[in-house]
Amino acid sequence: RRCGWFDGVILRYAARVNGLTGLALTKLDVLSGLPRLKICVGYEYDGQVLKEFPYQGTVLARCQPLWEEMDGWTEEISGARAYDELPPQARAYIARLEELVGVPIDIISVGPEREQTILLRSPFAP
């Protein structure tokens, strides 16, 4: 279960163009034990800081991510069944992702099994 660092720029763009109203954050458990977490909050392109996703592929190919770092957590979270059971650092990470993307996180998975899913809000409610 591999994953990469979160790219807030591309997801904010995807949320906007697709009209997303909620997100599912999966594999949160694979971040347990990492001392620092990185989030891409922009791109560096020819000395400029881009906060929005570049539409041109030639520009994107020359971009470098700009990272924001947050504290990680040491606790094993695969047994969490409610949001309040997550460590404060995990909750801060989730809140920052929501802030960057502008869309609430409705579902969090803390493992590969169905029962390792935390439902914050029903994505199917009107």
N, C-alpha and C positions, 0 to 999 in steps of 0.2 A: 504494500500500500504506500506508494510513493506520492509525494506532492511537491509543488513548488511554492514559492512565496506569492502572496496575494497581490494582485495587480488591481488597485483601486481605480486607476484611470480607465482601463479597458472595461471594467465592470460597470462603472458609472455611465460610460458611453452606451454599453449594451442595454443597461436598464432604461436609459432614456429612449433609445430608438425602438425598443421592443415593448415599452409601456409596462415594465415589471412593477408589480405591487408588493412583492415579497420574495425572499430568497431562502434557499436551503443551504446551510453551511455544513459541508460534510468533512469527515476525516479530522475533526478537531483534536481527536485523541492522539494523532501522530505528532502533534506539536508538544506533547507532554515531555518534560525533561530537557527541553531546549532552553538555554539561559536567556537568549534574546530572540525576538521574532522580527522579521522584516516585512514591511508593507510598501509597495510601490505607490508613491503619491504624486509622481510626475516623471517627466522624461527630460534628459538633457540632450539638446540637439544644436550642434554648432555654437556652443556657448550660451544658448538660450534655454530657459526653463519653460517646458510645455506642461500645462496643467490639464489640458484637454487632449483627447486621443487624436493623433495626426491621421488625417484621411488618406494621405498619399503614401503608398507603399515604399517609395524611395526615401521619404522622410523617416518613416518608422524603422526602416532597415538601419538607419544611422543613429537611432536614439539609444541612449543608455538610461536605465532606470535610476530614479532618485529614491532612495530608501529612507523610510522613517522606521526607527527601531523602538520596540516596546519590550518590557520585561516578559519573560516566559514564566512557566510554572513547573514545579517539580512533581506535583501530585499526579497520580494516575487518575484519569477522569473517566475511564471506560465504564465505571460503575455508577456514574451520575445518571439520575433519572429525572432531575428537575434542574432548572436554570440556577436556582439558589445553591445547589450542591456543587456547582463549578467554582474553582478558585477565583479570587478577586481579579487576578491578572487575566484569566480567561474571559471573565465578564467585561473587563476593560477593553480587551482585544475585540470582542464582539461589538461593543458599543462604538469603537473607532471605525470598524468596517461599515457599520450602518451609517455613521456620519459621513464617511468618504463617498459611499455609493448613493446615499439619499433614499434608500429603500430599507424597510425593516427586515430583519432576519426572522423568519417564521419557524424554521425547523433547523435543529442542530443534531448532527450525528456524532456520537462519541465512540463508535465502533462499527464493525461490519454487520452486526446482527440487528434485526428489526426492533428488538426491545431496547437497543442502544440509541434510540431516537428520542430527542426532547422536542415536544411540540409547544412552541411559545404562543402561536396564534394559528388558527386553522386557515390554511391557504384557500380553502374551498368555501369559507363563509362569505355571505354577500356583503 
